[in-house]
């Protein structure tokens, strides 16, 4: 998790819909870190990096997810 570069799509997330994410979190089949890694992999695969004005570094996003999971 110390890398800020691209990451593999190691888990398939069919929907980023809030209700679906909530159900997956409640069932403990998905973590916020899984979602972050998946979204960042999709972002890094997108051909136009200019879409994003600013992107929080992956390591920083993962640290924040870990902090939230610990609460």
N, C-alpha and C positions, 0 to 999 in steps of 0.2 A: 503494500500500500504506500510505499514511499516514492513511487514513480508518478510523475506528472504527465507521462506520455500516453499513447494509446493503450487500451487494454482489451483483452479478448472478450467476446460475447460468451461468457462461460455459463450463462443462464438465460433461458428464453422467457421474456416477459411479454405476454400477448397483448396486454393493455396497460396504459398508464392512467386509465380512468380512476378517479379518486375512490369510488366504491370498490372497484376491483383490487386496488392496492390495499385498501383498508381490510378487505376480506383476507387477502394473502398475508398481511401483517398479523392479523388476529389468529389465523391458522398456523402462523409461524412457518410458512412455506417460502417466505421471502423476507429479506432484511432490507433496511434502507441502503446498506452498502451494496447489495445486489442491484438495486435500482440505479444507484449512482454509477457503478461500473458499467452497467448496460447502457445507460444514457450517454456516458462519456465515450463509449466505444462507437455508438451511433454518430455522435458528434464528430469524432475523429475520422470516421469513414465518409462523412459528407464532403462533397467535392469543393464547396465554396466556404473557406474559413472566415470570410468577411461577414457571414451571417451573424456572427457573435461579436458584439461590441466589446464585451469583457467576459471571460470565462474563469471562474474560480479554479485554481489549480486542483487537479484530482486529489493530490495528497491532502490538501486543506479541506476539501469536501468530505473525504473519507474520515478525517480526524473529527470533523463536526458530527458526522453520522455516528461515530463511535461514542462521542460525548452524549449525544441524545439517547442512544441505546442504553447507556449506563444510568440514565435517570429514571 
